[in-house]
Amino acid sequence: MKKIFASATLFVALGINAQFSVTIKAPDNFKEQEAILYSLNGSKDIIFTKETIKKNTWIFKFPKNYVGMMKVVLPNTNNSFNFISENKNVEINLETNGDKVKNIIYLDEANSVMNSIQEGSQKKEIILPALIQIKEYYKGISDFGKALDAEISKLTNKYDADFSNHPFINYYNTNYNKFLVADNSKNVKQDDIINFIDKSNDMLETSSLLRPILVSYLNVGGNNNVTVSVDKLLETLKVETPRGQTVLSEIIDIFDAYDMKEFKNKYLTQAKNLKCTITDRLAKTIKTNADVEIGATFPNYNFHSAVNTQSKSLADVKANNKVIVFWSSTCSHCENELPQLLAKYKDMKTKNIEVVAFSLDTDKEAYSKKIAAFPWINDSELKGWNSSFTEKYNIHATPTYFILDANNKIINKPDHVGDVLEYFKLK
């Protein structure tokens, strides 16, 4: 108890002397009341706190040094946006249309600079190829031709701003360009990436670069050397260290997302067998995987706004078997697979098999139109990949299926709808 009290006292003291604040202003007619602030650890958003709007403004006071990516989620209107912290005050104004954020105005210097760079990168990636194509067919020397040449020249030139006063912007752009821009990364070797991950400062975990750089590292090694590549990286980092465990957690998630089960199981087993102190990040990875292994009891979920049922939670649904499916109306594979499930749903009901579908949609209208054709139990938080069940059930792709018995024990994890129908001999 003394330890908890001391920690709480310290937190209050730090809160009084906040390192920096995040101030977000919304228009008078914007209906959102709550805002949730997240920091970042690798590819995982970490909830810091929730604030209620006062005089059209949310103010978050961050009590410790933090340099890196941050995110705010407006849960009731389903808006979210990213920004950076350089351990200095952040100021943002929102422009809205109804309950949607249509524009974000960054008033602090760091975010204004970062936004300009990213807008320039997007134009270079998307618009520049189109302009060059137009130039190939347009030979005129009119005002349009001159403007075309000027815009091509502008987008071709590098952004040469002085980042000496912006350490995170310098870190992010330097390493993004080196490791993730195709023209540059083709010359990067595995040892270069290992050295970077090993020697980098704490901004690696807060930059959002770790996951894509790890994917790049695995691609450089090739499909025939996956185990050799990962073992070499983990041996250098040492899995007893916080960074080593963060990387191990990311590696497990990457293999899960790409359905590389053999490699995922190998490194998940390594994580489970560690004898050292486990970080919260790695412990959560181990737990969320254990919760959805075959033989485990599927964690209960209190329905958000379920249709086609009177049940209040997943555990309340009574059936000999349940087929759990995570899907989205924007998922092309779901478009192909769910109609096959629908065609056999009456046969499933005769066997007392119930389907419970959790949607990762964000658009209420699109979701409502789609589920009108689905007679099974449907539920959604309408928060997309920010939905609570994505982490709860370790979901990395749609559609994802689970088959449960009458006691909600996981008895099968089919890869596709055909596997579901085959399991119940309905094909």
Secondary structure, DSSP 8 states (H G I E B T S, - for coil): -HHHHHHHHHHHHHHHT-SEEEEEE--TT----EEEEEEEETTEEEEEEEEE-BTTEEEEEE-S--EEEEEEEETTTTEEEEEEEESS-EEEEEEEETTEEEEEEE-SHHHHHHHHHHHHHHIIIIIHHHHHHHHHH----SHHHHHHHHHHHHHHS------TT-HHHHHHHHHHHHHTSHHHHTT--HHHHHHHHHH--THHHHSS-HHHHHHHHHHHH-GGGHHHHHHHHHHHH-TTSHHHHHHHHHHHHHHHHTT-HHHHHHHHHHHHT--S---HHHHHHHHHHHHTSTTSB----B-SS-BS---SBGGG---SEEEEEEE-TT-HHHHHHHHHHHHTHHHHHHTTEEEEEEE----HHHHHHHHTT--SEEEE-S-GGGSHHHHHTT--SSSEEEEE-TT-BEEE--SSHHHHHHHTT--
